[in-house]
């Protein structure tokens, strides 16, 4: 995956413009996905699912940092925190659970989510693409069947309970792979 910088370039006509792309980072991800803009730090964040790495690119100085992850991270959501420059707790859809994790501090902030097994087939299957709903209350993420023909995954909704623990529940059954939730 390569991130690009888009620049508007005026064309000859006043009615149209053209866009050119310039490579600003070649991070060589095995499977780079889940690009999110973090307005608090003016950074772009993404995961290398197969490489088990989390990436952060500061748009202020184009400094790129990456962090090892304990397992595959299919998708993630930003969580409000007091010091987003120092800490980055994320609601993570790991290969086997939802969990609050800070990749910068390499610190787990919650127990794995409670609910049915999100990855009953194990092996190549895992949680995959996810997004926060409009209310900001739920994180919706689905599974990837890992090219295991006949394997069906589910789409889950995850939220915090009143004690701060994570709970997930299936909302859609029989999906081979979720993308663009």
Secondary structure by P-SEA (a helix, b strand, c coil): cbbbbbbbbbcccccbbbbbbbbcccccccccccccccccccbbbbbcccccbbbbbcccccbbbbbbbccccccbbbbbccccccccccccccccbbbbbbcccccccccccccccccccccccccccccccccccbbbbbbbccccccbbbbbbbbbbccccbbbbbbccccccccccc
